[in-house]
Amino acid sequence: PNEDEAARLLGWQSDEVRNDPQRALRAMKDKACIVLLTLGADGAWLAVDGQIWQATPPKIEAKSTIGSGDSLL
């Protein structure tokens, strides 16, 4: 999920997810065995097999975000 989807799933505010993505991942791991949390320009976090990974993208000028989530998956 992205931060807004994760917030709705967890009953949190979006800024709570963005400010503490590792806590959000741990909370969502109760619902799925692999969780990929996307934060737009701030990158993504992956929780799998008891490990948490962070990916930070290079800074670019985005022309459109359409299809970004699909492309990431």
C-alpha positions in Angstrom: 0.0 0.0 0.0 1.0 3.7 -0.2 0.9 5.8 2.9 -2.8 6.8 2.6 -3.9 3.2 2.0 -1.7 2.0 4.9 -3.2 4.6 7.1 -6.8 3.5 6.3 -5.9 -0.1 6.8 -4.4 0.6 10.2 -6.8 3.3 11.3 -4.0 5.8 11.5 -3.3 9.2 10.1 -1.2 9.4 6.9 1.5 11.4 8.7 1.8 8.6 11.3 2.7 6.2 8.6 5.2 8.6 6.9 6.8 9.5 10.3 7.3 5.9 11.4 7.2 3.5 8.5 8.9 0.7 10.4 6.1 0.8 13.0 3.5 0.7 10.2 5.3 -2.2 8.6 5.3 -4.2 11.8 1.6 -3.5 12.3 0.8 -4.6 8.8 2.9 -7.7 9.0 0.1 -9.1 11.2 -2.1 -9.0 8.1 0.3 -10.2 5.4 3.6 -12.1 5.3 5.3 -9.6 2.9 4.6 -5.8 3.0 5.8 -3.2 0.6 5.0 0.3 1.7 5.4 3.1 -0.8 6.1 6.7 0.2 6.3 8.4 -3.2 9.4 10.6 -3.6 10.6 9.3 -0.2 11.0 5.8 -1.5 9.7 2.5 -0.2 10.0 0.1 2.7 9.8 -3.7 2.5 9.2 -6.1 5.3 9.9 -9.8 4.6 11.3 -12.7 6.6 11.8 -10.7 9.8 13.9 -8.0 8.0 13.0 -4.5 7.0 14.6 -2.9 3.9 14.5 0.8 2.8 14.9 1.9 -0.8 15.6 5.6 -1.5 15.1 6.7 -5.1 17.3 9.4 -6.8 15.8 12.9 -6.9 14.0 13.5 -10.3 11.4 15.8 -11.7 8.3 13.7 -12.0 6.2 14.3 -15.0 3.3 12.0 -13.8 2.7 9.5 -11.0 0.2 7.4 -13.0 1.2 3.8 -12.9 3.9 4.3 -10.3 2.6 1.7 -7.9 2.0 -0.8 -10.6 5.5 -0.2 -12.0 7.1 -0.7 -8.5 5.4 -4.1 -8.0 
